[in-house]
Amino acid sequence: MKIVILGPAHPYRGGLASIMETMAREYISRGDEVVIYTFSLQYPSLLFPGKSQTVDTPAPKDLHIERIVNTCNPINWITVGNRIRREAPDMVLMKYWTPFMAPCFGTIARIARRNGVTKVICQIDNVEPHEHHITDRPFNHYYLGAVDGFVYMSEQVHGELKHYSSAPALFSPHPMFSNFGNRVERTEACRHLGLDANVDYLLFFGLVREYKGLDILLEAWRKVRRDGLKLIVAGEFYESKEKYEPLLEALGDRVILHDRFVADEDVKYYFSVADALVLPYKTATQSGVTQIAYNFCTPMIVTEVGGLPEIVPDDRVGYVCPPTVEGVLDSIESLYKDDNLTRFRQNIVTERKRFSWSAMCDRITEVLNLA
């Protein structure tokens, strides 16, 4: 096939870029012709809460990536749409995670499909965003109505999608991230991060946003009474840190705060240090962070929201608990009873086999054939 992938890719940072690049490599390995069209401008700086949208690392040499999409320039959307229309790929594969992208993506999709050849397939993370705006529904209608088929990663997303589109839609779980390397020896990981190897650690990892429930975890942490156990909070704050500061100050050195974006090459150290990952989300569809934990055989505590229980079987690879202080606290205490951590790590080796990029791309191709 001739495939255009449209969405985040190098030099843009984060899990979304990793996903698009990994899918490109999977299709290339199958003999398909793949080009990635990524952003010349992704978010205006005024709308981006982090410190930087891009990385300084060299572009991957095995991928054809062009920065041609400006999300804020309607003339650009028409230009890109017409370019794709003329190129007539079999598939335009898009990643959709926020209605902010809908005007841009919807316009490109509608123009590209006019050639009668190209079909637009969407791997969809979210329909309804975590932070709501008055434009969400009309923007979703505009983009989702221009798509020929979907692959979704949680039943919650599928349920929301039905309100906007009747196009074919198939489920495929979020694949496991393998681009962060392999687990390293714990002592090496502690040394790299400047941590005491004689202490046990739990990990909160990823961008800090209100819906991710860091406040729930910190309140639970105040009640943890196990000696020699500390919490690592690793991730850039995408909201004001001010509301967390009283809790952080009260907890003192029981919480180690690395409030910065974690570069890809450093991810393995955090997951090699941690006994378990804790995701105390208040709402969710799914989480790519769970798939990083699967890669490193790190047990998990997640809350029973969205699609998280579909990905993390309770009492098999970790615990699923209510999104409350008491629920998180009970799960933390249960981790260290009997041989639970060892049992969870062993089960992950088997459980993670269902999360493959090959299976994801198979489902995308299946949807393309149905569209």
C-alpha positions as CSV (number, residue, x, y, z in Angstrom):
1,M,0.0,0.0,0.0
2,K,0.8,3.7,-0.3
3,I,0.3,5.2,3.1
4,V,0.4,8.8,4.5
5,I,0.5,9.0,8.3
6,L,-0.6,12.3,9.6
7,G,0.1,13.4,13.1
8,P,2.9,13.9,15.7
9,A,6.3,12.6,14.8
10,H,9.9,13.8,15.3
11,P,10.9,16.5,16.3
12,Y,7.7,16.5,18.4
13,R,8.1,14.8,21.7
14,G,6.1,12.3,23.7
15,G,4.1,9.1,23.4
16,L,1.9,10.2,20.4
17,A,5.0,10.7,18.3
18,S,6.4,7.4,19.3
19,I,3.2,5.7,18.3
20,M,3.0,7.2,14.9
21,E,6.7,6.4,14.2
22,T,6.3,2.8,15.4
23,M,3.3,2.2,13.2
24,A,5.2,3.6,10.2
25,R,8.0,1.1,10.9
26,E,5.5,-1.8,11.1
27,Y,4.0,-0.9,7.8
28,I,7.4,-0.4,6.2
29,S,8.4,-3.9,7.4
30,R,5.4,-5.2,5.5
31,G,6.6,-3.7,2.2
32,D,4.3,-0.6,2.2
33,E,5.4,2.8,1.1
34,V,5.0,5.2,4.0
35,V,5.5,8.9,4.5
36,I,4.8,10.8,7.7
37,Y,3.4,14.4,7.5
38,T,3.8,16.0,10.8
39,F,3.5,19.6,12.1
40,S,5.3,22.7,11.2
41,L,3.2,24.1,14.0
42,Q,1.4,21.8,16.4
43,Y,0.1,24.2,19.2
44,P,0.6,27.9,19.5
45,S,2.9,28.6,22.4
46,L,0.1,30.4,24.2
47,L,-2.0,27.2,24.3
48,F,0.8,24.8,25.2
49,P,1.2,24.3,28.9
50,G,4.7,22.7,28.9
51,K,8.1,24.0,28.4
52,S,8.9,22.7,25.0
53,Q,7.0,20.8,22.3
54,T,10.0,19.4,20.5
55,V,13.3,17.5,21.2
56,D,16.8,18.3,20.0
57,T,17.7,14.7,19.0
58,P,18.5,13.8,15.4
59,A,15.6,12.7,13.1
60,P,15.3,9.0,12.7
61,K,17.1,7.9,9.5
62,D,14.8,5.1,8.7
63,L,11.6,7.2,8.3
64,H,10.5,9.8,5.8
65,I,9.1,12.7,7.9
66,E,8.0,16.0,6.5
67,R,6.9,19.0,8.6
68,I,4.1,20.5,6.5
69,V,1.0,20.8,8.7
70,N,0.1,24.0,10.4
71,T,-2.9,23.5,12.7
72,C,-3.7,27.2,12.9
73,N,-3.6,28.1,9.2
74,P,-6.7,27.2,7.1
75,I,-4.9,27.9,3.8
76,N,-2.3,25.3,4.9
77,W,-5.0,22.8,5.5
78,I,-6.3,23.2,2.0
79,T,-2.8,23.0,0.6
80,V,-2.0,19.8,2.4
81,G,-5.3,18.3,1.6
82,N,-4.8,19.0,-2.1
83,R,-1.3,17.5,-2.0
84,I,-2.6,14.3,-0.5
85,R,-5.5,14.2,-3.0
86,R,-3.0,14.4,-5.9
87,E,-0.7,11.8,-4.4
88,A,-3.7,9.5,-4.0
89,P,-2.4,7.2,-1.2
90,D,-4.5,4.1,-0.4
91,M,-4.8,5.3,3.2
92,V,-4.3,8.4,5.3
93,L,-3.8,7.2,8.9
94,M,-4.5,9.9,11.5
95,K,-4.2,10.0,15.3
96,Y,-6.9,11.9,17.1
97,W,-6.7,12.9,20.7
98,T,-8.2,16.4,21.1
99,P,-10.9,18.4,19.3
100,F,-8.3,21.2,18.9
101,M,-7.1,19.2,15.9
102,A,-10.5,18.8,14.3
103,P,-10.7,21.8,12.0
104,C,-7.2,21.1,10.6
105,F,-7.6,17.3,10.4
106,G,-11.2,17.5,9.2
107,T,-10.4,19.9,6.3
108,I,-7.4,17.8,5.2
109,A,-9.4,14.6,5.3
110,R,-12.4,16.0,3.4
111,I,-10.2,17.3,0.6
112,A,-7.9,14.2,0.4
113,R,-10.9,11.8,0.0
114,R,-12.2,13.7,-3.1
115,N,-9.9,11.7,-5.4
116,G,-12.2,8.6,-5.0
117,V,-9.2,6.5,-4.0
118,T,-7.9,7.6,-0.6
119,K,-9.6,6.4,2.6
120,V,-9.1,8.1,5.9
121,I,-8.6,5.8,8.9
122,C,-8.3,7.2,12.5
123,Q,-6.6,5.6,15.4
124,I,-8.6,7.4,18.1
125,D,-7.4,8.0,21.7
126,N,-10.2,10.2,22.9
127,V,-13.6,11.5,21.7
128,E,-14.6,13.6,24.6
129,P,-11.5,15.5,26.0
130,H,-10.5,15.5,29.6
131,E,-10.9,19.2,29.8
132,H,-14.2,20.3,28.2
133,H,-14.8,23.3,26.0
134,I,-17.9,24.7,24.2
135,T,-16.4,23.8,20.8
136,D,-15.9,20.1,21.5
137,R,-19.1,18.8,20.0
138,P,-19.1,20.8,16.8
139,F,-15.4,20.2,16.3
140,N,-15.8,16.4,16.8
141,H,-18.7,16.3,14.4
142,Y,-16.6,18.1,11.7
143,Y,-13.6,15.7,12.0
144,L,-15.2,12.4,12.9
145,G,-17.8,12.8,10.1
146,A,-14.9,12.9,7.6
147,V,-13.3,9.6,8.6
148,D,-13.9,6.3,6.8
149,G,-13.1,4.0,9.7
150,F,-11.7,3.9,13.2
151,V,-9.6,1.7,15.5
152,Y,-10.4,2.5,19.2
153,M,-8.6,1.3,22.3
154,S,-11.3,1.3,25.0
155,E,-15.0,0.6,25.0
156,Q,-15.6,4.0,26.6
157,V,-14.2,5.7,23.5
158,H,-16.3,3.4,21.3
159,G,-19.5,4.3,23.1
160,E,-18.7,8.0,22.7
161,L,-17.8,7.6,19.0
162,K,-21.2,6.2,18.2
163,H,-22.7,9.6,18.8
164,Y,-20.7,11.1,16.0
165,S,-20.1,8.4,13.3
166,S,-21.5,5.1,12.0
167,A,-18.3,4.3,10.1
168,P,-16.7,0.9,10.7
169,A,-14.9,0.8,14.1
170,L,-12.8,-2.1,15.5
171,F,-11.1,-2.5,18.9
172,S,-7.4,-3.0,19.4
173,P,-5.7,-2.5,22.7
174,H,-3.0,0.1,23.1
175,P,0.2,-1.7,22.0
176,M,3.2,-2.1,24.3
177,F,5.9,0.6,24.0
178,S,9.3,-1.0,23.2
179,N,11.1,2.1,22.0
180,F,12.3,3.0,25.5
181,G,14.8,0.1,25.6
182,N,15.1,-2.8,28.1
183,R,15.1,-2.9,31.9
184,V,18.4,-2.2,33.5
185,E,19.9,-3.4,36.8
186,R,18.2,-1.6,39.7
187,T,21.5,-0.5,41.2
188,E,22.5,1.1,37.8
189,A,19.1,2.8,37.6
190,C,19.4,4.2,41.2
191,R,22.9,5.5,40.4
192,H,21.7,7.2,37.2
193,L,18.8,8.9,39.0
194,G,20.8,9.7,42.1
195,L,18.6,7.6,44.3
196,D,19.4,5.4,47.4
197,A,19.4,1.8,46.4
198,N,18.5,0.7,49.9
199,V,15.1,2.4,49.6
200,D,12.0,1.0,47.9
201,Y,10.1,3.2,45.4
202,L,6.7,3.6,43.8
203,L,6.3,5.7,40.7
204,F,3.8,8.3,39.4
205,F,4.9,8.9,35.8
206,G,3.7,11.3,33.1
207,L,2.4,14.8,32.5
208,V,0.7,16.1,35.6
209,R,-2.9,17.1,34.8
210,E,-5.9,17.5,37.1
211,Y,-7.6,14.3,35.9
212,K,-4.6,12.2,36.6
213,G,-5.3,12.3,40.4
214,L,-1.8,13.1,41.8
215,D,-3.6,14.8,44.7
216,I,-5.4,11.6,45.5
217,L,-2.1,9.7,45.5
218,L,-0.4,12.4,47.7
219,E,-3.2,12.2,50.2
220,A,-2.9,8.5,50.3
221,W,0.8,8.7,50.7
222,R,0.4,10.7,53.9
223,K,-1.2,7.6,55.4
224,V,1.3,5.0,54.2
225,R,3.2,3.7,57.2
226,R,5.7,1.4,55.6
227,D,9.3,2.4,56.4
228,G,11.9,2.6,53.7
229,L,9.3,3.4,50.9
230,K,9.3,6.6,48.9
231,L,7.3,7.9,46.0
232,I,8.8,9.3,42.8
233,V,6.7,11.8,40.9
234,A,8.3,12.1,37.4
235,G,6.7,14.4,34.9
236,E,6.2,17.9,33.7
237,F,3.3,19.9,35.3
238,Y,0.7,20.9,32.8
239,E,-1.2,22.8,35.4
240,S,-0.3,25.0,38.3
241,K,2.0,23.2,40.8
242,E,0.7,25.5,43.5
243,K,-2.2,23.4,44.7
244,Y,0.2,20.4,45.2
245,E,2.8,22.3,47.2
246,P,1.2,22.1,50.7
247,L,1.0,18.3,50.3
248,L,4.5,18.0,48.9
249,E,5.9,20.1,51.7
250,A,4.1,18.0,54.4
251,L,5.5,14.8,52.9
252,G,9.1,16.1,52.8
253,D,11.7,13.7,51.5
254,R,9.1,10.9,51.3
255,V,8.3,12.2,47.8
256,I,11.0,12.7,45.2
257,L,9.9,15.2,42.7
258,H,11.4,15.2,39.2
259,D,9.1,17.9,37.7
260,R,10.3,17.8,34.1
261,F,9.6,16.1,30.9
262,V,11.4,12.7,31.0
263,A,13.5,12.1,27.8
264,D,13.0,8.8,26.0
265,E,16.5,7.6,26.9
266,D,15.8,8.1,30.7
267,V,12.4,6.3,30.9
268,K,14.0,2.9,31.5
269,Y,15.7,4.1,34.7
270,Y,12.4,5.1,36.4
271,F,10.7,1.9,35.5
272,S,13.7,-0.2,36.5
273,V,13.8,1.5,39.9
274,A,10.1,1.3,40.8
275,D,8.4,-1.6,42.5
276,A,5.2,-0.5,40.9
277,L,3.6,2.2,38.9
278,V,0.6,4.1,40.4
279,L,-2.0,5.7,38.1
280,P,-4.7,7.3,40.4
281,Y,-6.7,8.7,37.5
282,K,-10.1,10.4,38.2
283,T,-11.1,9.9,34.5
284,A,-9.5,8.0,31.7
285,T,-10.0,6.4,28.3
286,Q,-6.8,4.4,28.3
287,S,-3.2,5.3,29.2
288,G,0.0,4.8,27.2
289,V,1.9,4.7,30.6
290,T,0.5,1.3,31.4
291,Q,2.1,0.0,28.2
292,I,5.4,1.4,29.2
293,A,5.0,-0.5,32.5
294,Y,4.2,-3.7,30.6
295,N,7.5,-3.3,28.6
296,F,9.5,-3.1,31.8
297,C,7.5,-5.8,33.7
298,T,6.6,-3.2,36.3
299,P,3.4,-4.0,38.3
300,M,0.6,-1.4,38.4
301,I,-2.0,0.2,40.6
302,V,-4.8,1.8,38.5
303,T,-8.2,3.2,39.2
304,E,-11.4,1.7,37.9
305,V,-12.1,4.4,35.4
306,G,-12.5,4.3,31.6
307,G,-10.6,1.5,29.9
308,L,-7.9,1.0,32.5
309,P,-9.5,-2.2,34.0
310,E,-9.5,-3.6,30.4
311,I,-5.7,-3.2,30.2
312,V,-4.7,-4.0,33.8
313,P,-6.4,-7.2,35.1
314,D,-7.1,-6.9,38.8
315,D,-4.9,-9.0,41.1
316,R,-3.0,-10.4,38.1
317,V,-0.6,-7.7,37.0
318,G,-1.5,-5.3,39.8
319,Y,-4.6,-3.8,41.4
320,V,-7.6,-2.0,40.2
321,C,-9.1,0.2,42.9
322,P,-11.7,3.0,43.3
323,P,-10.4,6.5,42.5
324,T,-10.3,7.4,46.2
325,V,-7.6,8.0,48.8
326,E,-8.7,4.8,50.7
327,G,-8.7,2.7,47.5
328,V,-5.2,3.8,46.5
329,L,-3.9,3.4,50.0
330,D,-5.3,-0.2,50.4
331,S,-3.7,-1.2,47.1
332,I,-0.3,0.2,48.1
333,E,-0.4,-1.7,51.3
334,S,-1.5,-4.9,49.5
335,L,1.4,-4.7,47.1
336,Y,3.9,-5.6,49.8
337,K,1.9,-8.5,51.3
338,D,3.0,-12.1,50.6
339,D,4.8,-12.5,47.2
340,N,2.4,-10.2,45.3
341,L,5.1,-8.1,43.5
342,T,6.9,-11.2,42.3
343,R,3.6,-12.8,41.2
344,F,2.6,-9.7,39.3
345,R,5.9,-9.5,37.5
346,Q,5.7,-13.1,36.4
347,N,2.1,-12.6,35.1
348,I,3.1,-9.5,33.1
349,V,5.4,-11.7,31.0
350,T,2.4,-13.6,29.8
351,E,-0.2,-10.8,29.8
352,R,1.8,-8.4,27.7
353,K,1.8,-10.7,24.7
354,R,-1.6,-9.4,23.7
355,F,-0.3,-5.9,23.1
356,S,1.6,-5.9,19.8
357,W,2.0,-3.3,17.1
358,S,1.5,-6.0,14.5
359,A,-2.0,-6.7,15.9
360,M,-2.8,-3.0,15.9
361,C,-1.7,-2.5,12.2
362,D,-3.7,-5.7,11.3
363,R,-6.8,-4.1,12.8
364,I,-6.2,-0.8,11.0
365,T,-5.9,-2.7,7.7
366,E,-9.0,-4.7,8.5
367,V,-11.0,-1.4,9.0
368,L,-9.6,0.0,5.8
369,N,-11.0,-3.0,3.9
370,L,-14.4,-2.5,5.6
371,A,-14.5,1.2,4.8
